Each structure stands twice: as C-alpha cells, then as structure tokens.
Amino acid sequence: MSYYPTLEELRKSARALENEIDQKLSSFTKLGSKYTSDFGDRSSFLSNGSSSSQMFDTMAIELHELLDKLASLNESMSSAMDTLPVADAVTKHTLQRHREILKNYRDEFEATRKKVQERRQREELFRTLNGNGSRQDQSLSAMLQRENDHAKRGHHLIDNTINVALNIRENLGQQQRLMKTIHQKVTTFANRFPLVNSLLQKIYVRKRRDAIVLGSVIALCVVLILIYLIH
C-alpha cells in the first residue's frame, strides 16, 4: 500500500527546502555579482576550468534541481488540499505564499544566470576581437600618430602665418603714421603750389590702388594656407 504524505508533512518539507534554496541562492547571487560588477574579477570566469566558473555552473545546476523539486512539492500540496473536505482560508493562503516564494526564487535565479551569461558572451567576444585585431590596432595607432604629427605641423604653420600677419600689420601701421605725417607736410606745401597739388593727387590715387592690391594678395595667401591645412 502506497504512502501519501499529509499536507502538514508536505508544508514542513517545503519550508525546509525553501530555507536551503534561500541560502544557496544568496551565495549564488553574490558570486554572480562579483562577476557582473565593474570591479569584479571577470578574468577568473573567462579562464577555462577556473574554480569560480566551475563553482558558478555547479551551483546553477544544483539550484535548478532544487527549484524543480520545490515546484513538485507545491503541486503535491495543491493535490493534498484538493482531497480535504473543506479547505480553510489559512490553508489556501499558505499554499499561495509557497507559490509566490517559488516564483521569487526562480526570478532571482534566472536574472543572475542571465546577467552572467551576457557578461561572459561580451567578454569572450571582446577577447576574440582583441586577439584577431592586434594588427589592425597597430595600423590604426600608426595612422593616428601620423594624423597627430600632421596636425602639429599645421598648428605650427598657422602660428607662423599669424606672426607674419601681425608683423605686416605693425609695419603697415608705422608706414601709415609716417605717410600721414608726410601727407600733412605735402598738403601744406601743395596748397601753396597748385601744379604740385595735382601731381600729388595722382600719386595718392596710385598708392591707394597699390595698397588695395597688396592687401588682397596677403588675404588670398592666408585663405589658401587655411584651405591646405583643412584638407
């Protein structure tokens, strides 16, 4: 004759199993957090046959089996409650509570295992790309170094161009002040001699035109230098 445990016996077995799962799930979650956190020793999980990796996988298998066993106990309690003539509210609430506990354990277990699996995949992909792309990294570094040298030379050329422009501006300022002084003297002299005044007006017109041409040439040179540096 087969023996069927009573509802009370099933509840005691479920509580004992829940306590065991709670302790092991706590250790499992802590171990997974060390791996998934930014400060964890992730390399120990990636190395083949590492103790941390084996421990995590072993705990995952064991917890999966315990959760299945607890689910089976919950089903047995539900079946035992159905055989009761009348199930009171306390018994129904107790069974519902056991189901909620099982669901919380499963959610926490699956969340931890999923995070670790995703981290493993990312780290493995990174390690693979890093190994296969070492030559590409060297080529990229050399290219960046060349670009950096080119930028430094460009900055040096720009500084020189600015210094030349400042010197030209200073010289033009000095010449302008000198020419202003001369102009004042010549104007005074020209007012006394009309023929000389007419000749000086023609000289001023030609000088102004030459200054415009010179300024245009300097501006064009600066623009061409900047276009060269940009491209």
C-alpha positions in Angstrom: 0.0 0.0 0.0 1.4 3.4 -1.1 2.0 6.1 1.5 0.9 9.6 0.7 2.4 12.4 3.0 -0.1 14.6 4.7 -0.5 18.3 3.9 1.4 19.3 7.1 4.3 17.0 6.2 4.5 18.5 2.7 4.5 22.0 4.2 7.3 21.1 6.5 9.3 19.7 3.6 8.6 22.8 1.5 9.8 25.1 4.3 13.0 23.2 4.8 13.6 23.2 1.1 12.9 26.9 0.8 15.4 27.6 3.6 18.0 25.5 1.7 17.3 27.3 -1.6 17.4 30.7 0.1 20.9 30.1 1.5 22.3 28.7 -1.7 20.6 31.3 -3.9 22.1 34.1 -1.7 25.6 32.6 -2.3 24.8 32.2 -6.0 23.7 35.8 -6.4 26.8 37.1 -4.5 29.1 35.1 -6.7 27.3 36.4 -9.9 27.5 40.0 -8.6 31.3 39.8 -8.3 31.5 38.8 -11.9 28.9 41.2 -13.4 30.0 44.3 -11.3 32.6 46.7 -12.8 35.0 45.8 -10.0 34.7 42.1 -10.1 37.4 39.7 -11.2 36.0 38.8 -14.6 39.1 37.1 -15.9 38.6 34.3 -13.4 35.3 33.4 -15.0 36.7 33.6 -18.5 39.7 31.3 -18.0 38.9 27.7 -18.9 38.5 25.4 -16.0 38.7 28.2 -13.4 37.4 27.3 -10.0 35.0 30.3 -9.9 33.5 29.4 -13.2 33.0 25.8 -12.3 31.5 26.7 -8.9 29.0 29.1 -10.5 27.9 26.4 -13.1 27.7 23.7 -10.4 25.6 26.0 -8.2 23.3 26.8 -11.1 22.6 23.2 -11.8 22.0 22.4 -8.2 19.7 25.3 -7.7 17.8 24.4 -10.9 17.2 21.0 -9.5 16.1 22.3 -6.1 13.7 24.7 -7.7 12.1 21.9 -9.7 11.8 19.9 -6.5 10.1 22.7 -4.7 7.7 23.1 -7.6 6.9 19.4 -7.4 6.2 19.8 -3.6 3.9 22.8 -4.3 1.9 20.6 -6.8 1.7 17.9 -4.2 0.4 20.3 -1.6 -2.2 21.5 -4.1 -3.3 18.0 -4.7 -3.4 17.2 -1.0 -5.5 20.3 -0.4 -8.0 19.2 -3.0 -8.6 16.0 -1.1 -9.7 17.9 2.0 -13.4 18.1 2.6 -13.2 21.8 3.3 -10.0 23.9 2.7 -10.0 26.9 5.0 -8.6 30.4 4.1 -5.4 29.9 6.0 -4.5 26.8 4.1 -5.2 28.4 0.8 -3.2 31.5 1.8 -0.3 29.2 2.9 -0.2 27.4 -0.4 -0.4 30.7 -2.4 2.5 32.0 -0.3 4.6 28.9 -1.2 3.9 29.6 -4.8 5.0 33.2 -4.6 8.2 32.2 -2.8 9.0 29.8 -5.6 8.3 32.4 -8.2 10.6 34.9 -6.5 13.3 32.3 -6.2 13.0 31.5 -9.9 13.1 35.1 -11.0 16.2 35.9 -8.9 17.9 32.7 -10.1 17.1 33.4 -13.8 18.1 37.1 -13.6 21.5 36.2 -12.0 22.2 33.5 -14.5 21.2 35.7 -17.5 23.5 38.5 -16.4 26.4 36.2 -16.0 25.8 34.6 -19.4 25.6 38.0 -21.1 28.8 39.2 -19.4 30.5 36.0 -20.5 29.5 36.5 -24.1 30.6 40.1 -24.2 33.9 39.4 -22.6 34.5 36.4 -24.9 33.7 38.5 -27.9 36.0 41.3 -26.7 38.8 38.8 -26.1 38.3 37.3 -29.6 38.2 40.7 -31.3 41.2 41.8 -29.4 43.2 38.8 -30.4 42.2 38.9 -34.1 42.6 42.7 -34.4 46.1 43.3 -33.0 47.5 44.1 -36.4 44.6 46.4 -37.1 45.1 48.1 -33.8 48.8 48.7 -34.7 47.9 50.1 -38.1 45.2 52.3 -36.5 47.8 53.6 -33.9 50.3 54.4 -36.7 47.6 56.3 -38.7 46.5 58.3 -35.6 50.2 59.1 -34.9 50.6 60.4 -38.5 47.4 62.5 -38.2 48.7 63.9 -34.9 52.0 64.9 -36.4 50.3 66.5 -39.4 48.0 68.5 -37.0 51.1 69.7 -35.0 52.8 70.8 -38.2 49.6 72.6 -39.3 49.3 74.4 -36.0 53.0 75.4 -36.2 52.4 76.8 -39.7 49.3 78.7 -38.6 51.3 80.2 -35.7 54.0 81.4 -38.2 51.4 82.8 -40.5 49.7 84.7 -37.7 53.1 86.1 -36.6 53.9 87.2 -40.1 50.5 88.9 -40.4 51.0 90.7 -37.1 54.4 91.9 -38.2 53.0 93.1 -41.5 50.2 94.9 -39.7 52.7 96.6 -37.4 54.8 97.7 -40.3 51.8 99.0 -42.2 50.7 100.9 -39.1 54.1 102.5 -38.9 54.1 103.3 -42.6 50.6 104.8 -42.2 51.7 107.1 -39.4 54.7 108.1 -41.4 52.7 108.7 -44.5 50.2 110.7 -42.6 52.9 113.0 -41.3 54.3 113.3 -44.8 50.9 113.9 -46.2 50.3 116.8 -43.8 53.5 118.4 -44.8 53.0 117.8 -48.5 49.4 119.1 -48.3 50.7 122.3 -46.7 53.2 122.6 -49.5 50.7 121.8 -52.2 48.3 124.4 -51.1 50.9 126.9 -52.0 51.6 125.4 -55.5 48.5 124.2 -57.4 50.5 122.3 -60.1 52.3 120.3 -57.4 49.0 119.6 -55.7 47.6 118.0 -58.9 50.6 115.8 -59.3 50.4 114.6 -55.7 46.7 113.7 -56.1 47.7 111.3 -58.9 50.4 109.8 -56.7 48.0 109.3 -53.8 45.4 107.6 -56.1 48.1 105.2 -57.4 49.4 104.5 -53.9 45.9 103.7 -52.6 45.4 101.3 -55.5 48.7 99.5 -54.8 47.8 99.2 -51.1 44.5 97.5 -52.1 46.2 95.1 -54.4 48.8 94.2 -51.7 46.1 93.7 -49.1 44.2 91.4 -51.5 47.3 89.3 -52.2 48.0 88.9 -48.5 44.4 87.8 -47.8 44.4 85.3 -50.6 47.6 83.7 -49.3 46.2 83.3 -45.9 43.0 81.7 -47.3 45.0 79.3 -49.4 47.1 78.3 -46.4 44.0 77.6 -44.3 42.4 75.5 -47.1 45.5 73.5 -47.4 45.6 72.8 -43.6 41.9 71.8 -43.5 42.2 69.3 -46.4 
